């Protein structure tokens, strides 16, 4: 199984999410045998360019509803 994302990767993702007002939240998720970055844009806010990779992790963009986790706004 793939290694859990490092503390440095987790912190970098937290900073990315908290620094981008177009993101509702997100975090790391394990899907289909790989760790991915799951990001959720804020509805109605332009996200500009949507990258497909973050620090070597594939990014999956989803409307995941209210987020409670690593990248939750307001923490």
Secondary structure per residue as TSV (DSSP state, phi and psi in degrees):
chain	resnum	aa	ss	phi	psi
A	1	X	-	360.0	147.0
A	2	X	-	-64.5	147.7
A	3	X	-	-69.1	145.7
A	4	X	-	-61.2	143.2
A	5	X	-	-55.3	139.6
A	6	X	-	-66.8	163.1
A	7	X	H	-60.2	-37.0
A	8	X	H	-64.3	-42.4
A	9	X	H	-65.3	-40.7
A	10	X	H	-63.8	-43.0
A	11	X	H	-66.5	-41.9
A	12	X	H	-61.9	-40.5
A	13	X	H	-67.0	-41.5
A	14	X	H	-59.1	-44.4
A	15	X	H	-65.1	-39.7
A	16	X	H	-60.8	-48.4
A	17	X	H	-65.6	-45.4
A	18	X	H	-69.4	-24.2
A	19	X	H	-90.5	-2.5
A	20	X	-	-119.6	107.6
A	21	X	T	-67.9	-12.4
A	22	X	T	-85.4	-5.2
A	23	X	E	-105.3	130.7
A	24	X	E	-77.2	-36.4
A	25	X	E	165.4	-169.1
A	26	X	E	159.4	-166.7
A	27	X	E	168.9	-172.5
A	28	X	E	-86.4	145.3
A	29	X	E	-142.2	149.0
A	30	X	E	-103.9	115.1
A	31	X	E	-136.6	136.4
A	32	X	T	50.2	39.3
A	33	X	T	81.4	11.5
A	34	X	E	-141.3	151.9
A	35	X	E	-82.5	132.1
A	36	X	E	-125.1	166.7
A	37	X	E	-103.1	122.4
A	38	X	E	-103.1	119.6
A	39	X	E	-122.3	143.7
A	40	X	E	-124.2	116.8
A	41	X	E	-75.7	154.6
A	42	X	-	-73.8	130.6
A	43	X	T	-62.2	134.0
A	44	X	T	82.6	0.0
A	45	X	S	-112.0	127.0
A	46	X	-	-65.2	130.6
A	47	X	-	-97.4	-3.4
A	48	X	-	64.9	-141.2
A	49	X	S	-69.3	135.0
A	50	X	-	-108.3	99.9
A	51	X	-	-64.7	158.2
A	52	X	S	-108.8	5.2
A	53	X	E	-149.6	145.0
A	54	X	E	-137.8	112.8
A	55	X	T	50.7	38.1
A	56	X	T	88.9	-4.3
A	57	X	E	-97.8	137.8
A	58	X	E	-69.2	137.5
A	59	X	E	-98.5	133.3
A	60	X	E	-115.9	122.6
A	61	X	E	-94.6	123.6
A	62	X	-	-144.8	148.1
A	63	X	-	-83.9	100.0
A	64	X	-	-103.6	11.1
A	65	X	-	71.3	-163.9
A	66	X	S	-57.4	136.4
A	67	X	-	-108.1	133.9
A	68	X	-	-129.1	99.6
A	69	X	S	171.7	-151.8
A	70	X	T	-48.9	-46.2
A	71	X	T	-106.5	19.6
A	72	X	-	-63.0	132.3
A	73	X	T	-66.1	146.1
A	74	X	T	89.6	1.2
A	75	X	-	-80.7	360.0
